[in-house]
């Protein structure tokens, strides 16, 4: 544990640019791609980077809470996503298996990329530009401009992801990214253990809720006994059976 | 031991225990009811009394933050637990999922903590926790594509509200050092704006369509009622408390203006859409819009009468939304949905469900003789000076009543052959439902005709916040 804290401390002393580039890359990946097998590892990397950035303003022993909480949340979400995919495969409506994913990438026509992906790419570039502009025009208080830029990037990409992703898994990852952005913005203002612990606990609880909603979205909650209280439950089920392309694999 | 610890831990512990014993419905409801009753007992003790060694005004320091029951919040907390108790007991006869009692009790504990925590910006963190619990409560056990919109929206809104509370806290702490009287209002202005947005999001007021409609559509009706009563109630009392504590918030013209504008927008949306809805859950959502609109107008007035109206309104909402929710939940169970097209013929088969939906819905709209009428009367009296707002409130009520009447008319239309038939029911199940609806309907009339029975609690709440 102490060696991990030491590592975070040493990484936090490195130049800021690689950290920010890493953060931009992970935020961009989350905004562009809708496949959880790609986005969840990106989210874990993002948590590590956020932890290192936080270690620049709070003690590394406290900043490490963020990557730990993030890793636990990502583990829970990945288990839920796996179960949801399995449920889809069992119902015969999903091609979300790893083998099918590899086939799709192998057979993809790279000359005609999906329009949605292009739109998301353009929007993401615009968001990065807006985040950079906001850092210059409306610097966040606290005197840590690099953290301000990181916070703007995460909040902007999270907002975009929440607004455009219809499924709970990706919207949930947007919510988790939004919390990271808020933490980066607020921690320099109140660099206390209390805030970090409370935000870490909050991340865990939100992660539980996102995992539960991912299971529900994939139809993997209590297989075979959907609540009678779900309005038009039957209609939803029949609609779902006609879906050919799983929503988690669109990109 | 500080009473605040007990008031928070009791519902959390009861929720955990209810989760363990969730297979036994009656036992989990009993546990939750006992926890609510104990919390009410603790909150009801007079100043200076020490029940079981509990200090009612004792401070609890947790993670460097203070949790303390302010004397003015005691009656509000008592009311919240009372309303939660009624709705949880009412769930005995409805097809609620396993999440209702455990997550509901935990939500009640967290919402009560939002009223106790100091500094106030940490209420934002607690709202995110409440949002996560609320998502479990809303989603319950139903699953499938597009079934998670309500829960996801509720969670997202609570997270978006977080930076508003944190920002307001930071700005107000910085502005406290400004001593120039001419600069003070400007220094606090961003904090006021942050709080307007934060409370608007939490209460489902801005932008107009946030979580209320998706939650009413996706969640079981009694769950919607629970969230509408406890969540909106807690947010109202927190805002009233802040307005009592901070002159910069109380005297900000922007605050009352924004509250009135938000209320007018909600009431206008309700008036325009309420009559045209085609399902009971959407009518319920419009009814909640009406309630939020009235509450916002009352908070904007911030007089003793208006706070009395808020307190009484919360009690009325518990009964009206509870009764409507029982009827709608049972209709959903029997017909697989609550669209008007799918509930045809239910009124003649099970008239007590028509009674629950009709009486609950019309009381929500403010029908004379019911508790809803008294609540609306108090709200209209509080905003009496503004004829346009009064007219809009009445119009919104009429629109909701039209939606309810359309639902009732559909229930008494003959069912066509393709409609699902009611499940065969045991006689004692039907008797139980009949008794539940009968008691709810009787209470609605009794408190509507003799509001003096419960009005003293609303008066005590108002006196506390006006002190």
Interface residues (C-beta under 8 A of the other chain):
Chain A: X141 X162 X166 X167 X168 X171 X172 X174 X175 X178 X179 X182 X185 X186 X189 X190 X192 X193 X194 X197 X198 X199 X201 X202 X205 X206 X208 X209 X210 X212 X213 X215 X216 X217 X218 X219 X220 X221 X222 X225 X226 X227 X228 X229 X230 X231 X232 X233 X234 X236 X237 X239 X240 X243 X247
Chain B: X63 X64 X65 X95 X96 X97 X122 X125 X128 X129 X131 X132 X133 X135 X136 X139 X140 X141 X142 X143 X144 X145 X146 X147 X148 X151 X152 X155 X156 X159 X160 X162 X163 X166 X170 X217 X218 X220 X279 X281 X329 X332 X333 X336 X337 X338 X339
